Amino acid sequence: MAYVVTENCIKCKFTDCVEVCPVDCFYEGENFLVINPDECIDCGVCEPECPAEAIYPDSEAKAANWAEVNRKYAAEWPNITRKIDPLPGAEQAKGEAGKASALSPKPAAR
């Protein structure tokens, strides 16, 4: 089992989870974060830290489709190891449904 980031993170990109990860397995896209499921040690410390409630074990039904998304983009995007400001409008976007189509495949511009 590993933890993965799901649709709730899109357009938010809160990084409270990144700050507590003991193995630095988060990767940053333009409007989304992912966890490399092959690096995740299944400790679970990130899950309760996410204000958007976007992190789940990959064994849960709502996370099943997101495991491959996390794996794919973790191989393409830069690693993020420290907390940064969320995206503008993140507080309003965290409750939105149906954000999957807004996922940008672009890496973070840093």
C-alpha positions as CSV (number, residue, x, y, z in Angstrom):
1,M,0.0,0.0,0.0
2,A,1.0,3.6,-0.7
3,Y,-0.7,6.9,-0.3
4,V,-1.7,8.9,-3.3
5,V,-3.0,12.4,-4.1
6,T,-6.5,12.6,-5.6
7,E,-8.6,15.1,-7.5
8,N,-9.3,17.3,-4.4
9,C,-5.7,18.7,-4.7
10,I,-6.3,20.1,-8.2
11,K,-6.3,23.9,-8.2
12,C,-5.4,24.0,-4.5
13,K,-1.9,22.6,-4.1
14,F,-1.7,23.0,-0.3
15,T,1.7,21.7,0.8
16,D,1.2,21.0,4.5
17,C,1.6,17.3,3.5
18,V,5.0,17.9,1.9
19,E,6.4,19.4,5.1
20,V,5.8,16.3,7.2
21,C,6.8,13.6,4.7
22,P,9.9,11.8,6.1
23,V,11.0,10.5,2.7
24,D,10.4,13.5,0.4
25,C,8.2,11.6,-2.0
26,F,6.0,14.5,-3.2
27,Y,6.3,15.9,-6.7
28,E,5.0,19.3,-7.9
29,G,2.9,20.0,-11.0
30,E,1.5,23.4,-12.1
31,N,-1.7,22.9,-10.2
32,F,-1.4,19.5,-8.5
33,L,0.9,17.5,-6.2
34,V,1.6,13.8,-6.5
35,I,3.2,11.1,-4.3
36,N,5.5,8.7,-5.9
37,P,3.9,5.4,-4.7
38,D,7.2,3.5,-5.2
39,E,8.9,5.9,-2.7
40,C,6.1,6.2,-0.2
41,I,6.7,4.2,3.0
42,D,3.0,4.1,3.9
43,C,3.5,6.0,7.2
44,G,0.3,8.1,6.7
45,V,1.5,11.3,8.3
46,C,0.6,13.3,5.2
47,E,-3.0,12.3,5.1
48,P,-4.3,14.2,8.1
49,E,-2.2,17.3,7.1
50,C,-4.1,17.9,3.8
51,P,-6.6,20.7,4.2
52,A,-8.3,19.6,0.9
53,E,-8.6,16.0,2.1
54,A,-7.0,14.8,-1.1
55,I,-4.7,12.1,0.2
56,Y,-5.8,8.5,0.6
57,P,-4.3,5.0,0.7
58,D,-4.2,3.6,-2.8
59,S,-6.3,0.6,-1.5
60,E,-9.4,2.8,-1.1
61,A,-11.8,2.9,-4.0
62,K,-11.7,6.7,-4.4
63,A,-7.9,6.5,-4.8
64,A,-7.7,3.5,-7.2
65,N,-7.8,5.6,-10.4
66,W,-5.2,8.1,-9.0
67,A,-2.4,5.7,-8.3
68,E,-1.2,5.6,-11.9
69,V,-1.6,9.4,-12.3
70,N,0.6,9.8,-9.2
71,R,3.2,7.3,-10.6
72,K,3.3,8.9,-14.1
73,Y,3.7,12.5,-12.9
74,A,6.2,11.6,-10.1
75,A,8.5,10.5,-12.9
76,E,8.1,13.8,-14.8
77,W,7.7,16.6,-12.2
78,P,10.3,18.1,-9.8
79,N,10.5,16.9,-6.2
80,I,9.1,19.3,-3.6
81,T,10.4,19.1,0.0
82,R,9.2,22.2,1.7
83,K,6.0,24.1,2.3
84,I,5.0,26.8,-0.2
85,D,2.0,29.0,-0.5
86,P,-1.1,27.3,-2.0
87,L,-2.5,28.4,-5.3
88,P,-4.6,31.6,-5.5
89,G,-8.2,30.7,-4.8
90,A,-7.2,27.4,-3.1
91,E,-9.6,27.8,-0.3
92,Q,-12.6,28.2,-2.7
93,A,-11.4,25.4,-5.0
94,K,-10.9,22.8,-2.3
95,G,-14.6,22.0,-2.1
96,E,-15.2,21.8,-5.8
97,A,-16.3,18.5,-7.4
98,G,-15.2,17.3,-10.8
99,K,-11.8,18.9,-11.0
100,A,-10.1,16.0,-12.8
101,S,-10.4,17.7,-16.2
102,A,-8.5,20.8,-14.9
103,L,-5.4,18.8,-14.0
104,S,-2.4,20.4,-15.8
105,P,0.3,17.9,-17.0
106,K,2.9,20.7,-16.8
107,P,5.5,20.6,-14.1
108,A,5.7,23.4,-11.6
109,A,7.5,26.5,-12.9
110,R,10.3,27.1,-10.3
